[in-house]
Amino acid sequence: MSDYCERDDRDRKRGRGVDDLLARMAPTQMGTVFLNGLAVPVFSFSNSNPGTGLAYFTDDAGNVIVIDPERIDGISFAPAEAEEEEEEE
């Protein structure tokens, strides 16, 4: 059986999938993180720290954005500018 099926209900809490994804991801350019339903524009994913349970992103000005992955509803990998252009159409 897969590891996913063997998890108990405590491991299936909201945000668990995003937490697992970020833990395996290399630094990469992104577009938007959806945090409790709100769009948070980010430029790139930096890293996640399993010790603190936090994920680190940067914005286009190089500022660090620290987010608890369990609060992330979703992630868009499209650049934020492309998303804004699509909304205008």
Buried (B, 14 or more C-beta within 10 A) or exposed (E): EEEEEEEEEEEEEEEBBBBBBBBEBEEEEBBBBBBEEEBBBBBBBBEBEEEEEBBBBBBEEEEEBEBEBEBBBEBBEEBBEEBEEEEEE
